C-alpha cells in the first residue's frame, strides 16, 4: 500500500470516527465514552503488535509517546467530544484541520524544519477554509448544553 493510500485511509477512518462519536454522544453524552474509545483502540493496536511481531521503542521514544498519549488522544479527545456535542462534527472537524498552522509553527521553532512555499500556501489555504466555515456558519445552531 502506498503512503498516499495510507493517508487517504486515515482521512476516511477519521471522518467515520467523528460521525460515530457524534452519534454516540446524541444517545448518551458521557466522558466515559472516551475511555471506551481508547480501550478498544488499545486492544486493536496490541493485537496488531503481537501478530506483526513489532519490537518496543527505546526508553526515550517511549517517554515521548507517553507525553503524546496524554495530549492526544488524552486531553484532545475530551475537548473534541465536548466540541462535537456543542457545535457538531461539521464545524469541529474543519477547526481541528487548522492544526497544520500549529504543527508548522512548532516544527519550524522546535525541529528547525525549513518552510517551503508549498507548506506556506497549504497552511494558508487550510486556515482560510476554516475561517470561511467559521464566518459563514449560523451560530444560532450551536448547542450551549
N, C-alpha and C positions, 0 to 999 in steps of 0.2 A: 504494500500500500504506500502510495507516495505521500510526502509531507502535506501536500495540498488537500488530499483526501482526508487525512487525519484532522486537519484544521476545519474542513467542511463538516466532518462527522461531529467534531467538538461543538461547532456552532449549532448544529441540528439538535444534539442532545441537550445543550444548554437551554435552547429555546423550549424544548419539550419539558425540561425540568421546571422552568419558570411557570409554564401553564399548569403543570401538575401541582406545583406548590400552591399556586393561587386557588386552584380548585379545592385542594385540601383545606386551605385557610377559610374558604367560603363555608365549608362544612363544620369546621371547629378550629378556631384560631387558638393555637397554644404554642408557647415557646418549646414545649416538649417535642413538637414536630421536628425541630432542628436536630434533636438527639436521635430521632428515628432515621433522619436523612444521613447523618454522619455514621451511625452504626451500620446501616445497610451498605453504605459505601465502603466502610472498613472491611466488612465481610467479603465483598466482591474483590477488593484490592488484595487482601491476604490470599484469597483463593487463586488469583492470577499469579501472585508472587510464588506460591508453592508449586503451581502447575508449571510455570515457566522456569523455575529454578533461579530466580534473580538473587543476587547477593545483597548484603546490607551495606549502606553507605558508611563513610568514615564518621568518626565521632563529631568532628566539626560540622560536617554536612548534616548529620542527624540533628544537631542543635539548631542549625538554620532552618531545616524543615520543620522542627518543632515550633519555632517562632512563627513560621508561615502558617502552621496549623492553628495557632491561636488567633492570628489575624484573619485568615480566610482558609477554611470555612468557618472558623470560630466566630469572632465578632462580626465579620462582614455578613455572614448569613443571617444572624439575628437582626441586623439592620435591614437586610434585603427582605426578610419575611415581613417586617413591620411596614416597609415601603410598599410591598405587594398588596398588603391589606389596606393601606391608606390611600394610595394613588393608583394602584393597578399595575399589571405587567407591562402594558403598552407604554407607560411613562417611565417606570422604574428601569427596565432593561436598556433603553437608549441612554438614560443617565449613567448607568453602570458602564455603558460603552464609552463614556468620556474618560475612562481610566487610562487610555493611551497618553493623555496630557500629563497625568501624574507620573506614569511609567517613563515617559520620555524625559521629563524633567529630572526624575531620580536617577535614571540611567546615565544621563549626562553629568550630573553632580557627583554621584557616588561611584559609578563604574567607569567614568571617563570615556563613555562612548561618544562617537562623533555624530553630530547632527548632519543629516544629508537633506537635500531638497525634497526627495520623496517622503521622508519621515515628517518633515515640517508640514508639507502640503497635506499629507494624510491626516495628521493630527488636527490641523485647522479645519479640514472637511468634516471630521467626526464631531468636533466641538461645535461647528456651525450647524450640523444636523440636530444635535442635542438642543442648541439654543432655539432653533426653529420649532422643535416639538414643545419646548417649554413656553414659548411665546404664543403659539397657535392653539394650545390645548385649553379648553374651557376649564378654569379652576373650580367651577361650581360642582364638578363631579367628584372632587376629592372627598374621600370618606374620612371624617375627622375623629372616628372612634379610636 
